[in-house]
Amino acid sequence: MAFFSADRLAIIFGLLGNIISFLVFLAPLPTFYRICRKKSSEGFQSIPYSISFFSASLLLYYAYLKTNAYMIVSINGIGCVIEALYIFLYILYAPKKVKLFTMRWILVFNGGGLGVIMLVSMLAVHGSKRVALVGWVCAIINIAVFAAPLSVMRQVIRTRSVEFMPFALSFSLSLCATTWFFHGFFIRDYYIALPNILGLLLGVTQMILYFIYKDKEKCVQTNFELEKTVSISGNDIEMNMNFDGSEKKGVHTNFELEDNVSHLATKTISTTNVI
């Protein structure tokens, strides 16, 4: 049973967390492939990548203060590089106003937010209190990030559609939250463990909503297609009726024309005979 000691389990869940988090970081690749191919940022927003860059930078600073937090350092170091690359590509192909907007948000989050946190932690507190301060800030930021999908969940309930809440993403985030919760639990880092409890609960809730509304979305689509088919059929029937009416009217007009020609011919023959 020594294999299942807290230290070994912490390493196992830390490695799993690194792998899953790395895959989550790579999730926007299709979006940026499209941006590079079209050489335009189109309607995509840069704020999620700015927030992710800020969150990864803050966790990297926390791991530096904590020392020996190699699992947190590795994934957030990689995350900072990936998110910085995303932001660079976004700014490269974005319109001028959007570029300025994105750079402004980077300055707000990383220049302002992270800078203030680092200055306060360095100048105002020392030792273990410094780690606790930055740890609580990380926990609050992570809770805010995990709470972001609440707006999407509300949209799913309101529209009865799971179009903007893919199951794969919800499942990946739930799995990611689970691994980091156990890693934080086994190393007794509750600044890491506690926010991931909320992340796990929200992820499971998203998956439940997905299974509730995915069939209703199909029903709505089926009803819409049925109404569309009925509408098209009704229009076809109406057009056929109009066509039949026009055809009958045309036959009647041709009949009257033939009758008039026959009467005129009879009248002409009679006149000729008189002469």
C-alpha angles and dihedrals in degrees: 000000000000088000089068095055119139093254094052093045090049090054092046094050091042091055091046089049091052093050095046094042090050090054090048090052088053093051094095092056094102089052093053092043086058091046092051093044093051093034089225135099087219111186098330119126125231098202096087091055092046091052092046090050090050093047093049091047092050093049090048090054090047091051089050091054094043094051125209090041092129096155092055093044094051099051096039092047089054090043092054091053093048095046091046089053091050091051092047092053091045092052091044094059101028124104117260096261092048091049091055091046092051094047089049091055092048089053091048095049105032102021097038108022100036092037093054092046091051094047094047093046092048098044106029105040137031141198119354092355089064091055091046093051094050090041092056091047090052091049092051092047091048091050090052091050091048090049092055094087090062089089090053091049090052090051090051091052092045098046097030087226130119094196093116096040108063115197094225092059093047091048093048093050091048091050091047092051090048095053094046092046091056092043091053091043095053094046089042093238101145093177085070099034102047100056090048090059087064090044091053093048093049091046092052090046090053091051091049090051089049093056091044097051105029092081092043089054089055090049091051091049091047092050090048092051090047092051089047091050092048090048092050091046091050091051090049091051091048091049091049091050090050090047092049090049091050091047091052090047090051092050090049091050091049090050092053090047092053091048091052092048091050092048091048092050092050091049091050093050091050092051092051092052090053091054 
